[in-house]
Amino acid sequence: MCIRVCFDGAVTERRTPEAREVYWTFGCGLCLIIAMACATFGTFLDLHLVARAQVYCEGDLSSGEKFAGTMWFLSRVVMFPIVSVLSALVAQSFHLLARLPWLAGRLWSGAVLPALAVAGSFAGPVAMVLYDLATVGTPGGCVLPPWPF
C-alpha cells in the first residue's frame, strides 16, 4: 500500500498493522485506563473505608487525632496514584511476554497473559487498600462488622 506523505510527490510504502499489534495497543490502553481509574476512584475508596473503620472502632475522634489523620490522608492522596501507575507499568511485562516469538502464536497466551496483565494492574491498589484498612483503619485489634459498614 502506497501513501503519499510529502508535498513534493514522494511516496512512502507503509504496511497495515498486524492483528497482534492492535492487541498490544489495546492491552496497553486497558492497563492505562485501569491505572487512571484506580488512581482516582481507588484513592477515594481507600480514604472512605479507612475513615469509616476508624469512626467505627474509635468513635468520635479528638482534634489531635483528626489532624494526624489529615496528614495520613494527604500522604495517601499522593501515594495511591503512584502505586496505581507503577502497578500498571509492572503489569505491562505480561504484554511483553506475549510478544516473545515462542509464545506469540499460542492460543492460551492470547487469553491468559492479558488476563494476568489486568489482574496485575489491580493488584497494587487492592493490596494498598487492604493494608491501609488492616493497619490504620483497625487500631487496637478492632474487628470490623461484615461489609458494608
N, C-alpha and C positions, 0 to 999 in steps of 0.2 A: 504494500500500500504506500503510495507516494503522497506526501503532503507538502504543499508549498508553504515555506516558513519565512522567507525573506522577500524584501521588496525588489531585489534585483533579479528575481526569477529563479533563484537557486532552489533545488528540490532536495529534500532530505527524506530518506527512507526511514520509516518507523514501523515497528511491529505492534500488533494489537496485544494488549496484556493477556497473559495466560490466566487460566482459572485459579491456579494456586496463588497468584499474585493478588487477585481480588479477595481471596480468603485471608491472605496475610493482612491486607489493608483493613478488612472488616474486623479481624481479630484485634489488631492494634487499636482501632477506633472503639471497639467494645470495651477493652480494658481502660481506655481513656475516659469513656463515659462512666464506667463503674467507679473509677478513681474520683472523678468530679462529684458524683452523687454521694459517695461515701464521705468525701471531704466536707460537703455541705450538710447533708441530712444526718450523716453519722455523728458529726460533731454535736449537733443539737440533740440527737437521741442520747448520746453519751452524757451530756450535761444534764438532761432532763431525768434520766434514770438515776444518776448519782444523787441529784438533788432530792428526788422523791425518796430514795433509800435513806438518805441522811435524815430527812424530816421524819420518816417512819421510825428509824432506830433511836434518834436522839431527841425527838420532839422539837420544841421551839429553840432555835439557836441564839446565842448571845451575839452582841455586836462584834466582839473579837473573833468569834468563830465564823461569822459571816464575812468579815474582812479576809481572814485566812482562806476561806472558801472561794472568795472572789479572785484571789491570786492564783489559786489552783485552777479555777475556771479559765482564766486568761491564758494560763500555760497550755491548757488543753485546746483552746481555740487556735493556738499556734502549732501545737504538736500533731493534732489529729489530721489536718490536711497533709502534713509532711509524711506521716505514716501511710496514709492512703495512696499518695503518689509513689512512694517507694515500694509499697506492696504491688502496685500495678506494674512498675518497672521490673521487679523481680519476676512477676508472672509472665513477662514477655519472653523469658527464657524457654517457656513451653512452646511458644510460637517458633522460636529459633530451632528447637529440636525437631519440629515438624518439617522444617526445610532441609534437614540433613538428607543426603542422597539415599541412604539406605532406609530411611523412614518415609520419604516423600510420596511414594506410590502406595503405601499401605492403607487399607480401608480403616483399620482400627485407629491409626494415628490421626486420621482426619476427624474422628469423633472424641477420642479420649484426651488428646493433648489440648484442644481448645476448651474442653470442659475443665481440665486442670488449670488452665490459664484464668478462667473465670473464677474458679474456687480460690486460686492464689490471689486474685485481686481483692476478694472479700476477706481473706484470712487475716491480714494485718489489722484492719479496722475492727473486725469482730473480736479479735484477741485483745485489742486495746479496750474495748467496751467491757468485756468480761473482767479484765484485770482491774480497771477502774472501779467497777461495781463491787468486786470482791475486796479490794483494799481500802478504798476511800469511802465507798458507799455503805459498808457494813462495819463500822468501828466496834471494837469490843466483842466480836463474835456474834453480833446480832443476826438472827435468822429472818430473812425476808419472807413475806407471805407468797403464795403462788401468784403467777402472772395473771392479770395486770395488777400492780399495786399502786 
